[in-house]
Amino acid sequence: MQSTTPTVASVILSQMAVWGIKNTYGVAGDAIIPLLDALQQQNAINYYAVRHESSAAFMASAEGKCTSRIGVCMGTSGPGLANMMNGIADASADHVPMLVITGQVTSDKVGTEAKQYIDQQQLIQPLTVYSSSLLHPDAAPTLINKAIIEAISKKGVAHLSIPKDVFSL
């Protein structure tokens, strides 16, 4: 029997839909599999799978430039975010509202030398108007809304890092 309680992943997607977000771009990776599963369970937001995270970020930036709507890209932990940096820098330099959602290692591995762990906030900070880690399910609506508001109002890149296990809570 499936739980009727919404997961963090589904809450994030429903809030994105409320804001009128129609598209997101990304590369599948271990740390965002629960989010990709939630994307498949809904119809409001299209997911465009690309071959490289840099392409996802450039596509989100281009959507923001061409439509005046917030662009959204997503990637996995470690190299996922690192590979998106050129597209993120493009959006940042042109003051394009963008939401970057990255998976992270499981919450018990954050801050350790776990494979694919990097301090995502430290890496992305010079390019963002907002960056936060979502570490508890109750914070999901507040943090996704704050990230979107910051990106739109400050015309820049907002980032949410979410540990893989938290997406499913």
C-alpha positions as CSV (number, residue, x, y, z in Angstrom):
1,M,0.0,0.0,0.0
2,Q,1.5,3.4,-1.0
3,S,1.6,6.3,1.3
4,T,-0.7,9.2,0.6
5,T,1.7,11.6,2.3
6,P,3.5,13.7,-0.3
7,T,7.2,13.3,-0.6
8,V,9.7,16.2,-0.6
9,A,10.2,15.6,-4.3
10,S,6.4,15.9,-5.1
11,V,6.1,19.0,-2.8
12,I,8.9,20.7,-4.8
13,L,7.3,19.9,-8.1
14,S,3.8,21.0,-7.0
15,Q,5.3,24.3,-5.8
16,M,7.2,24.8,-9.0
17,A,3.9,24.2,-10.9
18,V,2.1,26.8,-8.8
19,W,4.8,29.3,-9.9
20,G,4.0,28.4,-13.6
21,I,7.2,26.5,-14.2
22,K,6.6,24.3,-17.2
23,N,10.1,22.8,-18.1
24,T,13.2,21.5,-16.4
25,Y,16.4,20.2,-17.9
26,G,18.8,17.7,-16.5
27,V,20.8,14.5,-16.5
28,A,19.7,11.5,-14.6
29,G,22.0,10.7,-11.6
30,D,21.8,8.6,-8.5
31,A,21.2,11.5,-6.1
32,I,18.1,12.8,-8.0
33,I,16.4,9.5,-8.9
34,P,13.5,10.2,-6.4
35,L,12.9,13.6,-8.0
36,L,12.9,12.0,-11.5
37,D,10.4,9.4,-10.3
38,A,8.2,12.2,-9.0
39,L,8.4,14.0,-12.3
40,Q,7.2,10.9,-14.1
41,Q,4.1,10.8,-11.7
42,Q,2.9,14.3,-12.7
43,N,1.9,16.2,-15.8
44,A,2.5,19.9,-15.1
45,I,6.2,20.0,-15.7
46,N,8.1,18.6,-18.7
47,Y,11.5,17.1,-18.1
48,Y,14.0,17.3,-20.9
49,A,16.9,14.8,-20.5
50,V,20.1,16.0,-22.0
51,R,23.5,14.4,-22.4
52,H,25.6,16.7,-20.3
53,E,24.7,18.9,-17.2
54,S,26.3,21.9,-18.9
55,S,23.6,21.6,-21.6
56,A,20.9,21.5,-19.0
57,A,22.1,24.7,-17.4
58,F,22.5,26.5,-20.7
59,M,19.0,25.4,-21.8
60,A,17.5,26.7,-18.5
61,S,19.4,30.0,-19.0
62,A,18.2,30.2,-22.6
63,E,14.6,29.6,-21.6
64,G,14.9,32.4,-19.1
65,K,16.3,34.8,-21.7
66,C,13.8,33.9,-24.4
67,T,10.6,33.7,-22.3
68,S,11.2,36.0,-19.3
69,R,10.2,33.0,-17.1
70,I,12.5,31.3,-14.6
71,G,14.6,28.5,-16.1
72,V,15.1,25.3,-14.1
73,C,17.9,22.7,-14.3
74,M,18.8,19.8,-12.1
75,G,21.8,17.6,-11.6
76,T,23.2,15.0,-9.3
77,S,25.7,15.5,-6.5
78,G,29.4,16.2,-7.1
79,P,30.2,16.3,-10.8
80,G,26.5,17.1,-11.6
81,L,26.8,20.6,-10.2
82,A,30.4,21.0,-11.3
83,N,29.4,20.3,-14.9
84,M,26.6,22.9,-14.7
85,M,28.8,25.7,-13.7
86,N,29.3,27.2,-17.2
87,G,25.6,27.5,-17.8
88,I,25.0,28.8,-14.3
89,A,27.7,31.5,-14.9
90,D,25.9,32.4,-18.1
91,A,22.6,33.0,-16.4
92,S,24.3,34.8,-13.5
93,A,26.2,37.2,-15.8
94,D,23.1,38.0,-17.8
95,H,20.9,38.3,-14.6
96,V,18.6,35.6,-15.7
97,P,16.3,34.0,-13.1
98,M,17.3,30.4,-12.7
99,L,16.6,27.7,-10.3
100,V,19.2,25.0,-9.9
101,I,18.2,21.8,-8.0
102,T,21.0,19.4,-7.1
103,G,20.9,16.1,-5.4
104,Q,23.4,15.5,-2.7
105,V,24.9,12.4,-1.0
106,T,22.6,11.0,1.7
107,S,22.2,13.2,4.7
108,D,24.4,10.9,6.9
109,K,27.3,11.4,4.5
110,V,27.1,15.2,4.1
111,G,30.4,16.8,5.3
112,T,32.3,13.5,5.0
113,E,34.7,12.3,2.3
114,A,31.9,10.2,0.7
115,K,32.1,9.6,-3.0
116,Q,30.7,12.5,-5.0
117,Y,30.3,14.8,-1.9
118,I,31.3,18.4,-2.4
119,D,30.3,21.5,-0.4
120,Q,27.8,22.7,-3.1
121,Q,27.1,26.0,-1.4
122,Q,30.7,26.9,-1.3
123,L,31.2,26.0,-5.0
124,I,28.1,27.8,-6.3
125,Q,28.0,30.8,-3.9
126,P,29.9,33.3,-6.2
127,L,27.2,32.9,-8.9
128,T,24.0,32.8,-6.8
129,V,21.6,35.2,-5.2
130,Y,20.5,32.4,-2.9
131,S,21.7,28.9,-2.0
132,S,20.5,26.5,0.7
133,S,20.4,22.9,1.7
134,L,17.0,21.3,2.2
135,L,17.6,18.9,5.1
136,H,14.1,18.3,6.6
137,P,10.8,17.6,4.8
138,D,9.0,20.3,6.7
139,A,11.3,22.9,5.2
140,A,10.5,21.9,1.6
141,P,7.6,24.4,0.8
142,T,9.4,27.3,2.5
143,L,12.8,26.7,0.8
144,I,11.5,26.0,-2.7
145,N,9.3,29.2,-2.5
146,K,12.2,31.3,-1.1
147,A,14.5,30.0,-3.9
148,I,12.1,30.9,-6.6
149,I,11.2,34.3,-5.1
150,E,14.9,35.2,-4.7
151,A,15.7,34.1,-8.3
152,I,12.9,36.2,-9.7
153,S,13.1,39.3,-7.5
154,K,16.9,39.5,-7.7
155,K,17.2,38.3,-11.3
156,G,19.7,35.7,-10.6
157,V,20.5,32.1,-9.9
158,A,19.0,30.3,-6.8
159,H,20.1,26.9,-5.8
160,L,18.7,24.1,-3.6
161,S,20.9,21.1,-2.6
162,I,18.8,18.1,-1.4
163,P,20.3,14.9,0.0
164,K,19.1,11.8,-1.9
165,D,17.3,10.4,1.1
166,V,15.4,13.6,1.9
167,F,13.7,13.6,-1.6
168,S,11.8,10.5,-0.5
169,L,10.7,11.7,2.9
